[in-house]
Every structure is written in structure tokens, then in C-alpha cells.
Amino acid sequence: MLEIRHLTKSYGDKVAVSDLSLSIAPGDIYGFIGHNGAGKTTTIKACCGILGFDAGEILIGGHSIKEEPMVCKKMLAYIPDEPALYEFLTGRQYLDFVADIYRIPKAKREEKIRGSAQAFEMQGALADTIDGYSHGMKQKLSIMAALLHEPKLMILDEPFVGLDPKAAHTVKQIMAQLCAEGGAIFFSTHVLEVAEKLCNKIAILKDGKLVVSGNTADVIGDASLEDVFLEEESDHV
């Protein structure tokens, strides 16, 4: 579903990501772990076609994000850590705007919006302008919009930040359902307990370099993900 091959990205003299290779298959919930500045967001933005890169290749469903960006973007959904919304619109207007971009028929969008609004308890807020939303409400709206075109790949950067426990649980259910239907999830998080319980695969990044990756059970062994993360951090200082 997502192939990252020898990805390298620099900002001037600083190498943010160095020769990174990962493979996310259909059915995977793949956790991407690392300290602040490790290169996670750079990698994620490169995968979404938001950020160019210096070397390597990124394939989504076998298509190059460099050569066929529109094909790739139709298959994926990206949810950043800070919701990027048009705040002068109402929630409903924003969802209609996104649905128009993806050319989703009116009957189908009504069904999708109704279902997601109920799941996130946003029915009463969609008539309000987004500038009056809390951070958590904006995050919910971002997720609702991302699901409209039924993506096969979801790429999320700290998706649980600002969400209340019920909304976070709903997001976990959505992620599990998407993967059960043959989709894939690639997401970064600092909440290691969530990653350990939710992800079937884990990658740990340190200063732009991959230090460990694989099946979660194999990565953590008899320890916890927190123990493994702290050990990897100290070993690669």
C-alpha cells in the first residue's frame, strides 16, 4: 500500500531523513515513533506529496508520489497534528467543499456525513463556523473530511492530540475497520501505550535514521514499547 524506498530529505546542511525504507501493507496499522525532530513529520509530508525530497522513491498503491501525485492523493487521506481548515466556513460547508473536490455524489456524501457526525457527536456543530470550534472539534472535522472519499491509506500525524477519550476510541475503531477492509494506516504518535496496543507493526526513527522496525511483538519482545524506545534512544546517542 505504501512503499518508502531509500528516502532522503535535507534542509540545507541538516539531514532530516536519511536513507529511510519502510513497507506498509494492506491491513497494517503501522506506528511511527521518534523524539521531536526525529524526522517523522518530514517523512509523513513527503509521503503525502506535500514536501519534496532529495533522493529515494515513495509509492502508494504502486504509483509514484513524484510522478503521479493526483493518482496517489485520490487513494490517501492525510490528517496533520494541527487541523488546517477554512475557518470562515461552517463545518457542513467545509465537508461539502471537500466532497466537491473528490466529486462525491450528493446522496453518498449525505450518508457519509450523517454517519460520521453521529459517530463524533458533531450533529449540532456542523451549522456553526469553524472559527468557534475547539481544537478537538477541529480535529474531529478533519477526520470526518478525510473519510469522505473512502481512502485506502490513511496517514496521520499525532491523530489523538486534543481528542476526548470517546472520540479517540472512535478513531481507533475507524482505523481498525479500514484495515479490516484491506486499507492501511501509517501514523506517528508520542503515546507509546496506544501504539503498543493498536499497531501490528512499529518503526522507531532517531535523528532521521531508522533504528528498528518490524512486527510489534518482535520489536518489543518481553519488554514494553516504552522500554524499547528509551533503550534505542540511549543506544544511538
Summary of the structure (lengths in Angstrom):
residues: 237
radius of gyration: 17.9
end to end distance: 32.7
largest distance: 54.8
contacts: 755
relative contact order: 0.18
helix: 40%
strand: 27%
